[in-house]
């Protein structure tokens, strides 16, 4: 709240007004000679904006469920934390079954190892750089990674038969949606990318954040020593960049490539949220 110079009882309108002022001042388009500094500043602003939106959303949900709830400035800190914990607990208890059937979970982990194997090949040979996919040995490695991804997708679609509860089906759908979107994303090549000087500058930045998010998530032992940012930071920046592109270039809503990128980011956000709330790991995070 300090970056926006807001009081503790600020409204959504107050936040948006302050946010727009800062964007106008620090946006890269307003600082052509200080692009790197401007991008860092915008990242800081967007992260703060996202945190404030979450704060407002939590307070509004608690307020609706508890008619005796008072504004934060009239309550002490302990009461606020208790209400928020109670709200999160209620959200979790709303699901019919909060545990994946052990046999199904084991099968998900086994299939996730196949995705990890394909991802290792994909990133180890720099195949995220589309122009390199058809050079020498990389051409064969790209085909190999696609074959392994395809095998994993087929095995994932067979998981339905092992679902015994509604939560099992919910978890499988999350896993299938993310891995399917990832498979679509890695098949994009140069001809799928929009050709527009200004758009491409932001598009490249968004893809860089997207790739670091996926790389940190699937193959941490490959990037542990040289990654530029954490998965959480890179994903937040990727999401902010997606929203910016969608706002700045409305025609992208009809672009198939943009939809694939947006769906991948959205499915990654959902599956990681579920991991955090239910204490599951759909992929192994241990370093080899």
N, C-alpha and C positions, 0 to 999 in steps of 0.2 A: 504493500500500500504506500510505502514511502516514496517509491519511484514516481507514483502518480500524484503524490501530495494530497491524499484523501484522508478523511476522518474515518474512525472505526465503523460508523454507521452509514457508510456511503451506499448509494443506490447504483443500479446498472447504468442509468443515464449519466451519473457523475463519472463512472469508470470509462464509459465510451467517449465522453467529451474529452477527458484528460488523455486517453489513449490516442485519439485522432490528432491532438495537438503535438504529441511526441512523435507520432509517425510522420507527420508533415515536416517536422524539424530534422529527424534523424534518418529518414528513408534514403536508401542508396541513390535514388533518382534525384534527390535534393542535394546530394553530396558527391558529385561525379569524380572529384579529385581525391576523395577519401573513402573509397569503396570498402576496403577491408574493415576500417574502423566503423563505418556506417553499418555494415552487416553485423558486426559484433554487438553494436549498440541495439540494433533491431532485434537481435536474438534475445538480449537481456530484457527488452521491453515486452516481447511476445511471451517469454516465460513468465514474467510478472503478471501479464494480462491473463494468461491461462490460470495461474494460481488464484487470482482475484475472482475469476469467473467460477472456479470450483468452490471458493469460499462462499460466494453469493448463493450458488446452487444448493450447497449443503444447508445453509441457514434457511433458505426458502422451504426446502423439503421438511426440515425439522419444525418450522413454524406451522406448516399445514397440518402436520400430524399431532402437534401439541398446542392446543388453543391457549394454554397458560404460558407458552414460551414468550420471553421478553427479549428485546434487542440486546446485542452483545454488550453494549456499553452499560447496561443496567444489570448485567449478571457478572458473576465472578468467573475466572478462567476454568475452575474445576467443573462448574455446572455446564459450561459450554462443551467441554470434552466428554462429559457423561452423556449428554444428549446426542452428540455425534456418534459415539460408540454404540448407543442404543439403536440409532437409526441404521448403522451399518449392520448390526446384528440382525435387525428385522429384515433387511434386504437379503441377507444370506439365508435366513430361516424360511424365506418365501419359496425357495426351491424345494421340490418334492423330495429329492434325494441329493445329498451334498457329497456323495462319494462315488467315484467310478468303480465299477465292478473290477476286482483285482486282475482277473484274467484279461479283460478288455484293456486295462491300463498297461499291462505287460505287452500286449500286442501293439499298442500305440507306441510304446517306447522302442520296440523292435523295429517298427516301420520308420520311426524317427531317425534311427541309426542309418537307414538307407538314404534318407534325405541328407543327413550329415555327410555321408560318404560322397554323394553327388555334389554337395556344396563345397566340400574340400577341394575336389577337382576343379570346380568352377572358379573358385577364388584363388587357388594356388597358382593357376596358370593365367590369371588376369583376364578371364573371359568376360568379366563385367564390362571390359572395354570392347565394344562391339566390333571395331575394326580389326582386332587381333584374332577373332574367332576363326578366320579363314587363312591363317598364316602357318605353314609348316605343321609341326606336331600339335599346335593348339587346335587345329581343325579336327584332329582325331579325338583330342581330349574333350572338346565341346560336344561332339557326337556321343562320346562315352557318357558324359554327365547328363545329357538329354535322355539317353537310354535308361540310365539308373533312375532319374527323376520319373520317367514314364512308368517304370516298374513299380516305384513307390506309390504313385498315384493310383495305379490299378489295385494294389494291395489295400490302399486306404479305402477305396470304394467298397471293399468287401467287409469292412468292419461292422456294417449294420447288423449282420447276422449274429454278432456277439453282444449286442446291446440288450440288457435285461431291465433297465429302468429308463425313465424319461431323462434323467440326468446323463446316463450313458449316451443316449442319442444326442443330447445337447452338446456334450463334450466332443463326440465324433464329428458333429457338424462344424464345430469351431476348428478342429484340427484339419478337416477336409477342406474347409473354406480357405484357410491360410495357405496350406500346402498347394492347393489347386491354383490359387492366385500367384503364388511364387513361381510355379511351373510356367504359367502364362507369361509372367514378367520376364523370365530369363530367355524366352524365345523371341523377344522383341529385337529387331535389328535396326540398322541406320535408317532405312526407308520409312520406318514407323514414326520416327521422331519429327515433330513439327519443325518446319524450316522458317525461322523468323529470328533476326538478330537479337532483339531485346528479349523475346520469349526464351530463346535458347540459353541465354546467360543465366536466367533464373532456373530454367529446366535442368541445366547441368548441376547447379548447386543443390537442387532438390534431390536429384538422383544420387549425388555423392552422399548426402545424409541418409537416403534410403538404403544404399548399399552398405554403409557402415552399420546401420541398425540391424540389417539382416545378417551381416557377417559376424557381428558381436553376438547375435542371438544364436546362430546355428553352429559356428565353428570358433569358439573363443580361443582355443589353443593355437589357432593359426594366426590370430591377430593380437594376442596378449602383449607381445613385446613392442609392437609398432603401430597399434591403432591410434588414431588422432583424437578420438573422443569416446565417451562411454555410450552404451546402447541407448540409455534413457535420454541423454542429451541429444544424440543424433536423431532419435525418433521424434523428439519434440520439435527440433529444427526442421526436420522433413515435413512434419504435419503443418507447421506454420507456413512453410514455403508452398505447400499444396493449396492451402487456403488463399494465400496471396495470389497464386497463379489463377485460381478459380475466380477470384474477385477482379483481378486486373484484365484477364482475358476470358470473358464469359463464354465465348464460342468453344472453349475447351470442354465444356460440359457435354458436348456432342462428339468429342474426339475419343475414339476407341482406345488409343494408347494412354491418354490421360485417365480414362476410366479404369484401365488395368492397374496403373500406378496407385490410383486412389483406393481401389478395392484391396490392393495388397497392404497398403498402410492401415486401412480400416480393419482388416482381418487380423493384422499383427497386433493392433491395439486391443482388440477384443480378446484374443487368446492370452496375451500377457496380463490383462486385467483379471481374467479368470484364474490364471496361475497365482497371481498375488492374493486374490480373495480366498481361494480354496486350497492354497499351499500345494499345488501340483506343478510338476515340470513335464511339459510335453516333449521337451528335448533335453538331452544330457548336457550339463554345463561344465563337467569336470574336465580339467586339462589333461591331455595325454603326455 
